[in-house]
Amino acid sequence: MRESKRLEIERFVKGTLGCSCPEEVFRQVELETATEPSGTGLMTRLVIGQKLLVYVAVPSASMQFPRQLVDLARHGRRERDEKGLNRFRLALVSYGCAATEKRVREAMDGMLEGDDRAHVHVVPRTDVPTLLLPGSTVLRPARRPATLEQ
């Protein structure tokens, strides 16, 4: 992974998601496209400095939408705990549809069950680097995640 991509990821995680991770954490970034736990779509999965797990997903328009979000949140929290990571962030990409954003916020209410090491964000598409969009042409599904270490 090129340094420019690593910097894009750092700006997104620190600036858009509000992570206060120190800069040295971003020296090792794993990035991959993965299948959502429900098997209904793709998500981007980031592991940053063996401390932070980030999933970037686009909410579905299906009736199973709230269940998919809960599954994503549970899966991310479980992965965070199994790998001994500090935090999990779920970034849901919004394309500006007010009805979808309302459904996301409603589904989010009980999603994290009081877990203060997990956060859900609704992020406007314009604030998400193309490199992090699930299924983006920049990032293809791989057997092993792309890794940048400094």
N, C-alpha and C positions, 0 to 999 in steps of 0.2 A: 504494500500500500504506500502510495506517495505521501510525502509530508503535507502537501496541500489538502489531501483528503483527511488526514489526521486532524489538521487545523479546523477544517469544516465541522468535523465531528465534535471537537472540543468546543467550538463556538456554539453549536446547537445544544450540547448537553449543559454547558455552563450558562450560556446566555438565555436560551429559550426555555430550557427545563429548570433552570435555577439551581443547578448542582453546585455545591461549594467544594468539590474535590480539588485537592492541590494539583498544580500543573504536572508534577512528576507522575501522577496516576495515569496520565494520558500518554505516557511513553510506551505503553503496551495496550493496543486496541485490537480486539478480535471482532470481525464483522462478517456476517453471513446472512443469506436469505434462508429462511426456514419455513416449514409448513406450520400454520397455526395448530394448536392442540386439538381443535375441533375438526381439523382436516378440511375446512371450508375455504381457506385462502392462504396467502403468503404473509409473512411478517419479516421484518428486518430484526436481527438479533445482534446486540453489541455486548461484549464483556470488556470493561475498561479497567485496566490495572489490577485485575483479579479482586476488584472491590465493588464495582457497580455493574448491574445487569440492566440493560435497556431493551425493551421491545418497541418497535414502531409498527403500527398496524392501521389499516384503513377499515373503519366500521362497515359492516355489511348492511344492506338494505332489507335483509330477510326478516321474517318474523322471529327467527331464532337469535336475533341480534343481541338482546340483553344476556342471554345464556352464553353466547360466544365471548362477550366481554368478561363475564365472571370466570369462564374457563381460562381465558388468557391471564387474568390477574392471579388466579390460583396456581396455574402452571408456573408463572414467573416467580411467585413467592416460594414455591416448592423448589424450583431450580436454584434460586438465590440461597436458600437454606442448605440444600444438598451440597452446593459447591463452596459453602462457607463465605459467601460474598456479603458485603455490608448492606447494600441497598438494591431495591428494584424500582424501576420507573417504567410505566406503560404510557407511551405517547400515541394517542389516537389522532390520526390525521383528519382534519375537517376540510371539506371542500366548500364550505360556506352554506350548506343547507341547514336552515334554522331548525327544521323538524328533526333532522338526524342529530344535531347538537343537543336538542332537548332530550331526545331518547338516550343519548350517551350520558348526559348528566343524571337522568332518572335512574339509569342502570348502575351508575357509579355509587349511589347512596350506600349500599351495603357491601360493595365489592371488596373492600380491603379489611373489613371486620376489625377496625381499631389497630391495624399494623402501622406503627409510625416509621417503619423502615421501608415502606412501599408507598408509591405515589402514582396517581393517574393524572394525565394531562390531556386536554383537548387542544391541539395545536393547529392553527391555520396552515393550509397547504403551502402558502407563500413563505412560511417560517421553517419549512422542512427542506434540507438540502436534497436535491435529486438523488444523490448517492444513497440516501437512507430510505427512499420510498420502496416499499415492498414490491419485488418484481421489476425494479428499475433495470434498464439496459446496462447501467453502470455496474450493477451487482447481480451476478447470476448465482443460482443455487450451486453449492459446492459440497464436496465431501468433507473438506476441512475449511474452517473459516480463514479469511485473509487476516494476517497479523502484521502489525507494525510495531517494532521495538526499536527504541533509541538507545 
